[in-house]
Amino acid sequence: MRKRTFARECALKILYRIEISKESVDSSFKDFWSKASESINKESHDFAETLVKGTCENIKTIDETISKYTDNWDISRMAVIDRNIMRMSIYEMLYRDDIPPNVSINEAIELAKKYGDVDSGKFVNGILDKIKKVELKDKWAK
């Protein structure tokens, strides 16, 4: 598995833990890394922490963005996994200039297929694609 793909999986698990347990980011990091079954290389570890911190620091704006593009879907009614996959992907798309939006969306879809329910991949793709088309229409234009 690629380092960043693995890091995104770790970040998703940490974001899920933070939301469910209401633990602090630092406490969640400490516990997650201490129990990680695989050895984590520094690059994956650092990228996962960057994703989690960036997502948490910008959660209000990210959730407002999700709400803006979800018709008849209150964010609190979304599956926790789907919500956190989208949050992380939107963080990448809006706040990271080193990751093309299509990469963020494709990685999010794969996470949704792996960790969500049967329709999670389609749901996540639909919302993230709308956000990309409107919010990022000029950012990655060539």
C-alpha positions in Angstrom: 0.0 0.0 0.0 1.3 3.5 -0.8 2.5 5.6 2.1 -0.1 8.4 1.6 -3.0 5.9 1.1 -2.0 4.2 4.4 -1.7 7.6 6.1 -5.2 8.5 5.0 -6.5 5.2 6.5 -4.8 6.0 9.8 -6.1 9.6 9.7 -9.6 8.4 9.1 -9.4 6.0 12.0 -8.1 8.8 14.3 -10.8 11.2 13.1 -13.4 8.6 13.8 -12.0 7.9 17.2 -12.0 11.7 18.0 -15.6 12.1 17.0 -16.9 9.0 18.8 -14.9 9.2 22.0 -14.7 13.0 22.2 -11.1 12.6 23.1 -8.6 15.4 22.4 -6.5 15.2 19.2 -3.3 14.6 21.2 -4.8 11.9 23.3 -6.2 10.1 20.2 -2.8 10.3 18.5 -1.0 8.9 21.5 -3.4 6.0 21.9 -3.7 5.2 18.2 0.0 5.2 17.6 0.7 3.1 20.7 -1.7 0.4 19.5 -0.9 0.5 15.8 -0.4 -3.1 14.7 1.8 -2.2 11.8 5.1 -0.3 11.9 4.4 3.2 10.7 7.1 5.0 8.7 7.8 8.6 9.5 6.3 9.9 6.3 3.0 8.2 6.8 2.9 9.1 10.4 3.5 12.8 9.7 1.1 13.0 6.8 -1.7 11.3 8.9 -1.1 13.8 11.7 -1.1 16.7 9.3 -4.5 15.5 7.8 -6.1 15.1 11.3 -4.8 18.4 12.7 -5.7 20.3 9.5 -9.2 18.7 9.4 -9.9 19.4 13.0 -8.6 23.0 12.9 -10.8 23.8 9.9 -13.8 21.7 10.9 -16.3 24.5 11.0 -15.5 25.7 7.5 -15.3 22.2 6.2 -18.7 21.2 7.7 -20.3 24.4 6.3 -18.9 23.5 2.9 -20.4 19.9 3.1 -23.8 21.4 4.2 -23.8 23.8 1.3 -23.6 20.9 -1.2 -25.8 18.3 0.5 -29.5 18.7 -0.5 -31.8 17.5 2.3 -29.0 15.9 4.3 -28.1 17.3 7.7 -24.5 16.6 8.3 -25.3 15.1 11.7 -27.4 12.4 9.9 -24.6 11.2 7.8 -22.7 8.1 8.7 -19.7 9.0 10.8 -17.3 7.3 8.4 -18.7 9.1 5.3 -18.6 12.4 7.1 -15.0 12.1 8.2 -13.9 10.8 4.8 -15.4 13.9 3.2 -14.0 16.2 5.9 -10.5 14.9 5.3 -10.8 15.1 1.5 -12.2 18.6 1.7 -9.3 19.7 3.9 -7.0 18.4 1.2 -8.8 20.1 -1.6 -9.3 23.5 0.1 -6.1 23.8 2.2 -3.4 21.8 0.5 -1.9 22.9 -2.8 0.3 19.8 -3.2 -2.6 17.4 -3.8 -4.7 17.6 -6.9 -8.4 17.4 -6.1 -8.9 14.3 -8.3 -6.4 12.5 -6.1 -8.2 13.5 -2.9 -11.5 12.5 -4.4 -10.3 9.1 -5.7 -8.6 8.3 -2.3 -11.9 9.3 -0.5 -13.9 7.0 -2.8 -11.6 4.1 -2.1 -11.8 4.7 1.7 -15.6 4.9 1.5 -15.8 1.7 -0.4 -13.5 0.0 2.1 -14.9 1.4 5.4 -18.4 2.7 4.5 -21.6 0.9 3.4 -22.6 -0.2 0.0 -23.5 3.2 -1.3 -20.8 5.3 0.5 -18.5 5.5 -2.5 -21.2 7.0 -4.7 -22.4 9.3 -1.9 -18.9 10.7 -1.1 -18.1 11.0 -4.8 -21.2 13.0 -5.6 -20.7 15.5 -2.9 -16.9 15.9 -3.4 -17.4 16.3 -7.1 -19.9 19.1 -6.7 -17.5 20.9 -4.3 -14.6 20.5 -6.7 -16.6 21.8 -9.7 -17.8 24.9 -7.8 -15.2 25.7 -5.1 -12.1 24.8 -7.1 -13.1 25.6 -10.6 -10.2 28.1 -11.0 -7.7 26.7 -8.5 -6.4 23.8 -10.7 -7.2 25.3 -14.1 -4.4 24.9 -16.6 
